[in-house]
């Protein structure tokens, strides 16, 4: 709404100005010139083409340019390319002497094998992968030790094992009794000792039975009953004491018996004594479970196995890291092209020592690119995608076309002159030469800031600027100039494009000619 209001205000002002201009022209200016008979110069509105452009200079540059070198220094064993060669990504460009690098890889491989053997000696004879080697003997040792410890910690009385131990003890006792009976005739003194031994054994069996009853897991619930807990605890304490007492009495009875049997040269009883003692110990073991010393020993074995496994894995990991580093170093002795392109520089030869500085340059010349410079006064005539015409100094008969691909946001100082820098991308269809454009090739550049074809045109002298960007012209009507507002498009040094306000064939004033 505000813009429309402003338009009408400007139009009214222009009409008034036009009327005033005509009044001044007819009443003041012409009468004052009567004696001089001035002539009004005119021009007819015509159609034609108008181009607004800016001229500059350009140079061919590579669209992409990469400087390449090795990450580590060494002696060049081979340079596989020369200037002008086309290469593809992955092509070998140069090779360093890799003797030391290959030795380092071989040594690292040996270290990996040694680390694997520490964990699994079978890896030497079996065809095992690295992952299988890591599942090594150290892990097996740890699993076995942990299983043993778990077995001890989770021990529960085994009725079958106890029954077997008791049967073995009974058999051993029977064998012992048989042997004793054979020697009974040797002396009556043995009889008394044997009776005492049997009584001690019976007492031990009774004590053991009482112990089993007292420590029956099915009675553990009584510990939660205050009335029964004390009685059960007392019963278990008495069972332990009685069992220890019975075992002690048995040992004394056995000693007395062995002494009596020895006095009568009781060789047959002594020969089965060891079996009887072993059977008794086995029964006690089956009834009472592992000792704290055995559990602690099992824990220590697990810890040692854990340490051994960790050390084996650490050694293998470190060896693998060293191998990876050695293989990377070996790979870095070969320089390959990272992208497709053309070799534009090679600054070293085979046999020379090179460091980490670049010595081969690859450029992408498939898409011609120009670096152009325009005077800063032409900044308004260059922008992204503007059309560009190019004539190379070496190809003066050919006109190339392209478009502006980049305009730098900062002005440059070139030979002491402030200039606008831009990049121009040539259209591939405008270049049909079999060879690429050499980098550094110079050209004259015309940036097309605007183009209008078959447009209404008037000489620039016909324009009257009413305000910045607002114009009018004097149109000859009945041989009299009339001010008319026009919309102007492109303007070059000689002509202006009229978008609205005039028609083809209209006659406009371009000024007054002094006829004096």
C-alpha positions in Angstrom: 0.0 0.0 0.0 2.8 2.3 0.9 4.6 1.6 -2.3 1.5 2.4 -4.4 1.1 5.7 -2.5 4.7 6.6 -3.1 4.2 5.8 -6.8 1.3 8.2 -7.2 3.1 10.9 -5.3 6.2 10.5 -7.6 3.9 10.5 -10.7 2.2 13.7 -9.6 5.5 15.3 -9.0 6.7 14.2 -12.4 3.6 15.5 -14.1 4.0 18.8 -12.3 7.7 18.8 -13.2 6.8 17.9 -16.7 4.3 20.7 -17.0 6.8 23.0 -15.4 9.5 21.8 -17.6 7.4 22.3 -20.7 6.3 25.8 -19.5 9.9 26.7 -18.9 10.9 25.2 -22.3 8.1 27.0 -24.2 7.8 30.3 -22.3 11.3 31.0 -21.1 13.9 28.9 -22.9 12.6 29.2 -26.5 11.8 32.9 -26.4 15.2 33.6 -25.0 16.7 31.7 -28.0 14.4 33.2 -30.7 17.2 35.2 -32.1 19.4 32.2 -32.2 16.9 29.8 -33.8 18.1 26.7 -31.8 17.5 23.2 -33.3 16.2 20.3 -31.3 18.3 17.1 -31.9 16.1 14.0 -32.0 16.3 10.2 -32.3 13.7 7.6 -33.1 13.0 4.7 -30.7 14.3 1.6 -32.3 14.7 -2.1 -31.6 18.0 -3.9 -31.2 20.3 -5.8 -28.9 22.2 -4.4 -25.9 24.9 -6.0 -23.9 26.4 -4.7 -20.7 29.8 -6.2 -20.0 33.1 -5.7 -18.3 36.5 -6.6 -19.7 39.3 -8.3 -17.8 42.3 -10.7 -18.0 42.3 -14.3 -17.1 44.8 -17.2 -16.7 44.1 -20.9 -16.9 44.5 -22.6 -13.5 43.9 -26.2 -12.4 40.5 -26.9 -10.9 42.3 -29.1 -8.3 46.0 -29.2 -7.6 47.5 -31.6 -5.0 51.1 -31.6 -3.8 52.3 -35.1 -2.8 55.2 -36.5 -0.8 56.1 -39.4 1.5 55.2 -39.3 5.2 58.7 -40.5 6.1 62.0 -39.7 4.4 64.2 -42.2 2.6 65.9 -43.0 -0.7 63.8 -43.1 -3.8 63.9 -46.5 -5.4 61.6 -45.6 -8.3 59.7 -42.7 -9.8 57.0 -44.2 -11.9 55.6 -41.1 -13.6 56.8 -38.0 -15.4 55.3 -34.6 -16.2 52.3 -34.9 -18.5 51.3 -38.4 -17.5 47.6 -39.0 -16.8 47.0 -41.0 -13.6 44.1 -42.5 -11.9 43.4 -42.7 -8.1 45.4 -45.6 -6.7 48.2 -45.6 -9.3 51.7 -45.9 -8.0 53.7 -42.6 -8.4 56.9 -43.4 -6.6 58.5 -46.0 -4.3 61.0 -45.6 -1.5 63.6 -48.3 -0.6 61.6 -50.5 1.6 64.2 -53.0 2.8 64.2 -51.8 6.4 60.4 -51.5 6.5 60.1 -55.2 5.3 62.5 -56.3 8.0 60.5 -54.5 10.6 57.3 -56.2 9.4 59.0 -59.6 9.5 60.3 -59.0 13.0 56.8 -57.9 14.2 55.2 -61.0 12.7 57.7 -63.1 14.7 56.8 -61.2 17.9 53.1 -61.9 17.3 53.8 -65.6 16.8 55.8 -65.7 20.0 53.1 -63.9 22.0 50.6 -66.4 20.6 52.8 -69.4 21.6 53.0 -68.0 25.2 49.3 -68.4 25.5 48.8 -71.6 23.5 51.8 -73.9 22.8 49.7 -75.9 20.4 49.7 -73.0 18.0 53.1 -74.1 16.8 51.7 -77.4 15.4 48.1 -76.5 14.7 46.8 -74.2 12.0 45.1 -71.7 14.2 43.8 -68.3 13.4 44.8 -65.3 15.5 41.3 -65.3 17.2 41.7 -69.0 18.0 45.2 -68.4 19.4 43.9 -65.7 21.7 41.6 -68.5 23.2 44.7 -70.0 24.5 46.0 -72.4 27.1 46.0 -69.5 29.5 42.3 -69.2 29.2 41.9 -73.0 29.6 44.0 -72.9 32.7 41.9 -70.1 34.2 38.6 -72.0 33.4 39.9 -75.1 35.0 41.2 -73.3 38.1 37.9 -71.4 38.5 35.9 -74.6 38.2 38.0 -76.2 40.9 37.5 -73.2 43.2 33.8 -73.1 42.6 33.6 -76.8 43.4 35.3 -76.3 46.7 33.3 -73.2 47.7 30.0 -74.9 46.8 30.8 -78.3 48.4 27.9 -80.2 49.8 28.0 -83.7 51.5 27.5 -86.4 48.9 25.6 -89.3 50.2 26.9 -91.6 47.5 30.5 -90.5 48.2 30.0 -91.0 52.0 28.4 -94.4 51.4 31.3 -95.4 49.1 33.8 -94.2 51.7 32.1 -96.1 54.4 32.0 -99.3 52.3 35.7 -98.9 51.6 36.3 -98.4 55.3 34.2 -101.5 56.1 36.2 -103.5 53.6 39.5 -102.2 54.9 38.3 -103.0 58.4 37.2 -106.5 57.4 40.6 -107.1 55.9 42.2 -105.7 58.9 40.1 -107.9 61.2 40.9 -110.9 59.2 44.6 -110.2 59.5 44.2 -109.6 63.2 42.2 -112.8 63.6 45.0 -114.7 61.9 47.4 -113.3 64.5 45.1 -113.8 67.5 46.7 -117.2 68.2 50.0 -115.5 68.7 49.0 -114.1 71.9 46.0 -113.4 74.1 47.3 -109.8 74.6 46.2 -108.9 71.1 42.6 -109.9 71.9 42.1 -107.2 74.5 43.7 -104.6 72.2 41.5 -105.6 69.3 38.3 -105.5 71.5 39.3 -102.0 72.6 39.9 -101.0 68.9 36.5 -102.4 67.9 34.8 -100.5 70.7 36.6 -97.4 69.6 35.6 -97.9 66.1 32.0 -98.5 67.2 32.1 -95.4 69.3 33.5 -93.4 66.3 30.7 -94.7 64.1 28.1 -93.8 66.7 29.8 -90.3 67.1 29.8 -89.9 63.3 26.1 -90.9 63.1 25.3 -88.4 65.8 27.3 -85.8 64.0 25.5 -86.5 60.7 22.1 -86.2 62.5 23.1 -83.0 64.2 24.4 -81.4 61.0 21.6 -82.6 58.8 20.9 -79.6 56.4 17.2 -80.4 56.8 17.4 -79.2 60.4 18.9 -75.8 59.6 15.4 -74.3 59.9 15.6 -74.9 63.7 18.2 -72.1 63.9 15.4 -69.7 63.0 13.3 -70.9 66.0 14.6 -69.3 69.2 13.4 -72.2 71.3 15.1 -74.8 69.1 18.2 -72.8 68.1 20.0 -73.1 71.4 19.3 -76.8 71.7 20.5 -77.5 68.1 23.7 -75.5 68.6 24.4 -77.4 71.8 23.7 -80.7 70.1 26.0 -79.8 67.2 28.8 -78.7 69.6 28.5 -81.9 71.5 28.5 -83.9 68.3 31.8 -82.2 67.3 33.3 -82.9 70.7 32.2 -86.5 70.7 33.4 -87.1 67.2 36.8 -85.6 68.0 36.9 -87.7 71.2 35.9 -90.9 69.4 38.6 -90.2 66.7 41.2 -89.7 69.4 40.1 -92.9 71.3 40.2 -94.8 68.0 43.8 -93.6 67.3 44.8 -94.7 70.9 43.1 -98.0 70.5 44.8 -98.5 67.1 48.2 -97.6 68.6 47.7 -100.0 71.5 46.6 -102.7 69.2 49.4 -102.2 66.7 51.8 -102.3 69.7 50.4 -105.6 70.9 50.3 -107.1 67.4 53.9 -106.0 66.9 55.0 -107.7 70.1 53.7 -110.9 68.7 55.2 -110.2 65.3 51.8 -109.4 63.8 53.0 -108.9 60.2 49.6 -109.7 58.6 47.8 -106.9 60.5 50.4 -104.3 59.8 50.3 -105.0 56.1 46.7 -103.8 55.9 47.0 -101.0 58.3 47.7 -98.4 55.6 44.6 -99.4 53.7 42.5 -99.0 56.9 44.0 -95.6 57.7 43.5 -94.4 54.1 39.9 -95.6 54.2 39.3 -93.7 57.4 40.7 -90.5 56.0 38.7 -90.8 52.9 35.5 -91.2 54.9 36.4 -88.2 57.0 37.0 -86.2 53.8 33.7 -87.2 52.3 31.9 -86.2 55.5 33.6 -82.9 56.4 34.5 -81.4 52.9 37.5 -79.2 51.9 39.6 -77.4 54.5 40.3 -73.6 54.4 43.8 -74.3 53.3 42.6 -76.2 50.3 40.1 -73.4 49.4 42.9 -70.7 49.8 45.2 -72.7 47.6 42.5 -73.0 44.9 41.9 -69.2 45.1 45.6 -68.6 44.6 45.6 -70.9 41.6 42.8 -68.9 40.0 44.6 -65.6 40.6 47.7 -66.9 39.1 45.7 -68.1 36.1 44.1 -64.7 35.7 47.5 -63.0 35.8 48.8 -65.4 33.2 45.9 -64.9 30.9 46.2 -61.1 31.2 49.9 -61.2 30.5 49.4 -63.4 27.5 46.7 -61.1 26.0 48.8 -58.0 26.7 51.8 -59.5 25.0 49.7 -60.5 22.0 48.0 -57.1 21.8 51.3 -55.2 22.0 52.8 -57.5 19.4 49.8 -56.9 17.1 50.1 -53.1 17.6 53.8 -53.3 16.6 52.9 -55.4 13.5 50.2 -52.9 12.5 52.6 -50.0 12.8 55.3 -51.8 10.8 52.8 -52.7 8.1 51.6 -49.1 8.0 55.2 -47.9 7.7 55.8 -50.3 4.8 52.7 -49.1 3.0 53.9 -45.5 3.4 57.0 -46.4 1.3 54.7 -46.4 -1.7 53.2 -43.1 -2.9 49.9 -43.5 -4.8 47.7 -41.0 -6.5 44.7 -40.0 -4.3 42.7 -38.7 -7.3 42.5 -38.8 -11.0 44.6 -36.1 -12.7 47.7 -35.1 -14.7 51.2 -35.0 -13.3 52.3 -31.3 -13.7 55.5 -31.5 -11.6 58.1 -34.1 -10.6 61.0 -32.7 -8.5 63.1 -35.8 -7.6 64.6 -38.8 -9.3 65.4 -42.4 -8.4 68.4 -42.6 -6.1 67.8 -39.2 -4.4 67.1 -38.8 -0.8 63.7 -37.2 0.0 62.1 -36.0 3.1 58.5 -35.3 3.9 58.2 -32.3 1.6 56.1 -32.6 -1.6 57.9 -33.4 -4.8 55.1 -34.5 -7.1 52.1 -32.4 -8.1 48.9 -33.7 -9.6 46.3 -31.4 -11.2 42.8 -31.9 -12.4 42.7 -30.4 -15.9 39.6 -32.0 -17.2 37.4 -29.0 -16.3 39.1 -25.8 -17.7 39.1 -23.1 -15.0 40.2 -19.5 -15.3 41.3 -17.0 -12.7 40.1 -13.6 -13.8 40.6 -10.1 -12.6 38.3 -7.0 -13.3 38.7 -3.4 -12.3 36.9 -2.7 -9.1 34.6 -0.2 -10.9 33.1 -3.2 -12.7 32.1 -5.0 -9.5 28.4 -4.5 -10.4 29.0 -6.3 -13.7 30.2 -9.7 -12.2 28.2 -12.2 -10.2 27.7 -15.9 -9.9 26.6 -17.7 -13.1 27.1 -14.6 -15.2 27.9 -15.5 -18.8 31.6 -15.1 -19.9 33.2 -14.9 -23.3 36.9 -15.9 -23.5 39.5 -15.4 -26.2 42.9 -17.0 -25.5 46.0 -15.2 -26.7 47.2 -18.5 -28.2 43.8 -19.2 -29.9 42.7 -15.8 -31.2 40.2 -17.2 -33.7 38.2 -19.2 -31.1 35.6 -17.8 -28.7 35.1 -19.9 -25.6 32.1 -19.4 -23.3 31.6 -20.2 -19.7 30.1 -18.8 -16.5 31.3 -17.2 -13.3 31.7 -19.9 -10.6 33.1 -17.7 -7.8 33.6 -14.1 -6.9 36.0 -13.4 -4.0 34.5 -11.4 -1.2 37.7 -9.3 -0.8 39.3 -7.1 -3.4 42.9 -7.9 -4.5 45.8 -5.6 -5.3 47.3 -6.5 -8.7 50.2 -4.4 -9.9 49.2 -1.6 -7.6 45.6 -1.7 -8.9 42.6 -2.7 -6.9 40.8 -5.5 -8.7 37.9 -8.0 -8.4 39.0 -11.6 -8.5 36.7 -14.4 -9.8 36.8 -17.9 -11.2 35.3 -18.8 -14.5 34.3 -22.3 -15.5 34.4 -22.9 -19.2 31.5 -24.9 -20.7 32.9 -28.3 -22.0 30.9 -28.0 -25.2 32.7 -24.8 -26.2 36.1 -26.6 -26.1 36.6 -29.3 -28.7 40.3 -29.4 -28.9 42.0 -32.8 -28.5 44.4 -31.4 -25.8 43.6 -29.8 -22.5 44.3 -26.1 -21.9 47.8 -25.6 -20.5 47.9 -24.2 -17.0 49.1 -20.5 -17.2 47.5 -19.8 -20.6 46.4 -16.2 -20.8 43.1 -14.9 -22.1 41.0 -11.8 -22.6 37.8 -12.1 -20.7 34.4 -10.4 -21.3 32.0 -10.8 -18.4 28.4 -10.3 -19.6 26.6 -8.3 -16.9 23.4 -8.2 -18.8 22.0 -8.9 -22.3 18.7 -7.9 -23.9 17.7 -8.9 -27.4 15.1 -7.2 -29.7 14.7 -4.5 -27.0 13.4 -0.9 -27.4 16.5 1.4 -27.4 17.1 5.1 -27.1 20.4 7.0 -27.1 21.6 7.6 -23.5 21.5 11.4 -24.3 17.7 11.2 -24.3 17.5 10.1 -20.7 16.7 12.7 -18.0 17.4 11.3 -14.5 14.7 12.5 -12.2 16.0 10.6 -9.1 18.5 7.8 -8.6 17.2 5.0 -10.8 14.2 7.0 -12.1 14.2 8.4 -15.6 12.1 10.4 -18.1 12.5 11.5 -21.8 11.1 14.3 -23.9 8.9 12.8 -26.6 8.2 15.0 -29.6 4.4 15.4 -30.0 3.3 17.8 -32.8 6.8 19.1 -32.9 6.7 19.9 -29.3 8.7 18.1 -26.6 6.6 16.4 -23.9 8.2 14.9 -20.7 7.3 11.3 -20.2 8.4 9.0 -17.4 10.0 5.7 -18.6 11.2 2.5 -17.0 14.8 1.9 -18.0 16.6 -1.5 -18.1 20.2 -2.0 -19.3 22.3 1.0 -20.1 25.6 0.9 -22.0 27.8 3.7 -23.2 25.5 4.6 -26.2 22.1 3.2 -25.6 19.5 2.5 -23.0 16.9 -0.2 -22.9 13.3 1.1 -22.4 11.1 -1.4 -20.6 8.0 0.7 -20.6 6.8 4.3 -21.4 7.8 4.3 -25.1 6.9 2.5 -28.3 8.9 1.8 -31.4 9.0 4.7 -33.7 8.5 7.4 -31.0 10.7 10.4 -31.5 12.6 11.6 -28.5 14.8 14.6 -27.9 18.5 14.1 -27.4 19.3 17.7 -26.7 19.5 21.1 -28.4 22.1 22.0 -31.1 23.5 25.5 -31.1 23.1 26.8 -34.7 25.0 30.0 -34.1 
